Amino acid sequence: MTSTAQELHPAPVLEPGRTILELHGLEKKYPGTHALKPVTLAFKAGEIHAIVGENGAGKSTLIKLLTGVMPRTSGEVIWEGKPAALATPHEAMALGINAVHQEVVLCRHLTVAANMFLGEENSRFGILQQRAMVKEAQKIIDDLGFDLPAHVTLGDLTIGQQQLIAAARATVRGTKFLIFDEPTAYLTRKEADQLFTLIRRLKGEGVTIIYISHRMEEVFELADRVSVLRDGTLVGTRNISETNDAELVKMMINRSIEQIYHKEHFTPGAAILEARNLSGKGFENVSMTVRAGEIVGLYGLIGAGRSEFVTTLYGRHRKSAGQVLWEGKEVQINSEHDAIKLGMALAPESRRDQGLCLNLPVGLNLNLPIYKRISNNLLISNAQEKTQADRQIADLRIKTPTRNALASSLSGGNQQKIVIGKWLAHGAKLFIFDEPTVGVDVGTKAEIYRLFSALLSKGAGIILISSYLPEVYELADTLHVFRRGKLVATHGFRTADHEEILTQALAEKQEKLGGQT
Amino acid sequence: MSTEAIPAEKPKRNYNALFGLTLLALLVLLWVILSVSTSSFASANNISNLLRQGSMIAILAVGQTFVIITGGIDLSVGAVVGFATVIAAMLINAGVPVFLAVLLTLLVGVAIGLFHGFGIVKMGLPPFIITLATLTSLRGIGLLITNGNSISINNDAFQEFSRNSFLGVPNLFWMVILVGIPAYVFLHHSRWGRYLFSVGSNAEASRLSGVNVQRTIFMAYTLSGLCAAFVGVLLASRIGIGNPTQAEGWELQAIASSVIGGTSLFGAVGSVHGPLLGAFILATINNGANLLNVNAFWQRIVTGVLIIVIVYFDGLRRRGGK
């Protein structure tokens, strides 16, 4: 066996059950937010320790601290009995701490093998031993039971397959402590099973695993212990055999559903928008109506066609068939500009990529859709620019020192308020919210939901897209379920239970059959 | 304000103005040092000369800055200047009234800018590539038209313009003001200016907010082409010839002026006054080096070093401000 193959087996680890990593009052503050309040927690060697919590609960902050991506504000970390600074990613890796992120952070243009050995290439006299590395990588992949070629370009694989490669890569570098951050978000059931096999095997070899997931069933399937984070606080740790779903959810939320989801029912008015047998890239034959005063929820997994459907409505992509009616009249929407002129507004899924100009001031972001209105043919009215921005900041309670602060300096929740808020002054009739509460804390969530009611009361209609079932379930007057580009079911407000809707969105039985043959 | 106040950073805009002031201070400092260390710097003649030298690069830098703010780059401006001298010279020698000749030359600049916009928006080419292609092609076209010869302009009034002064200030410098003031209003007080910033910051977010991103990009390159053609007219007036090989390397000086003036090559950060100051700082360095009899080769080296130093300190300050 060559040197690279030996690295598949982790470095000698502590005997199972002994404490490998201790956190004492670990804490992280950002300007304006207390992302992680002092956490004290000990991880045992060879355990699978799940961490659950809502978006914005502090899970990703914790990972960033443990992997040295960010320095902690205060607190102590004890690694194998000795204090560790964890100031750089390099230091964390040297100790044996690795992470597999939700998003694949590898080089998409390099081959699978090159990625596996990135930074630890096998070379002889300075010449890369490419063939040897491909062979080695293939052996590791086969050994793990993944049916993937090592010589292809990583970018040619699906996201799920890339995720498996990222996991495989993390196992070859003397890893003693491995963090999985929502690894199954983009995986098919079959790929997820392969990943679980890998995780159990690592545990068998004495590696400590932190497993972060939104999916309760995975937590109960894999974990030995589970810790719950809420609003940056560690609420508690339980042995998995001594807890249940209901208890964990209660720990995660700590308030009744009614307190978060603010739902007022309005009598629906006239139809604002109607899609008739609409088809386009990523979805086909979708029909639905949105009326004034109602929330239409679109539920489905990522890639089920919900976002594609609304971006087509919004003129981003061309429809291939079907009709769109706006207030009863057929319209052609060929660009975002057309959609906005009609009275549509879209708050996109990804704040950073699509929603905000991060390195520009808050005020400019808020006014971007309405500059036409607050300027004459030539000049912007400075007074109006200021008053409009300040009014939105006050109305939405955006926490920012001034309207001139850069959008990037705000917390996620406040950034999301900008993405939504910029449309309020614009006065749209139909609002499309794509995953509006991802990465937003519970308090801000409730504020955003209240905002929905305010919009509805003014006669607007809302399309709400969410992968988080309770959200659409508790808010939508009409709930459409998407699966693989098709609208597969429609429900009224709370007329179906969670399980039924989940089954419709997943159709897991068929997929399991199809996936494992 | 009713919002919850968070202490910490001060508003950014003050900082921008401050940066403008420190550049101005640097310029003044250079002038004071040169006035003291050389006998000829402070002479009216030399100052006029310096203003003339700096003016053309300054105008180019303004157009360049619009493009850079959108996150692009315009490498063609030097070639456009050279090409424009040829067009202006030919038109004037053909008996076209000067006013009309100038207008037509400017239209050629607009057309070149539109072509860049087309290449970027419609053909999906990177700005670096399309403007690099124009850079070499325009020089070629110009050489083809002129057969490699210079065209002497036989119109004294046209050439007089660049030599004359108004209220004791060279006409060429008045041209900087003529371009600078509308450019300032456009960039900082019109919605199109805001769109340049928003596109440079996040094109996708701007599109989803109803900003016509394609038109904004067309606009930026068209304005850069227009500025370059205008500089071409001024250069033709100053040297009295049309020659496609003129203004070699001016695109780099324009970019350098813009960057010294605080423009970020990553887009979304920039001003009008910054590049203007940047251009005159560069002009002062060259002028001063001549007066001090510094070897011309050294001048280039010093300019390069200064670009690194100024931009490095600007970056330090920016990061420190965060």
Interface residues (C-beta under 8 A of the other chain):
Chain A: P31 G32 Y314 R316 E336 H337 I340 K341 L346 P348 D353 Q354 G355 L356 C357 L358 N359 L360 P361 L364 N367 L368 P369 Y371 K372 S375 L378 L379 I380 N382 D390 I393 A394 R397 I398 K399 T400 P401 T402 N404 A405 L406 S409 K422
Chain B: M1 S2 T3 E4 A5 I6 P7 A8 E9 P11 K12 R13 V185 H189 S190 R191 R194 Y195 F197 S198 S201 N202 E204 A205 S206 R207 L208 S209 G210 V211 N212 A268 V269 K322
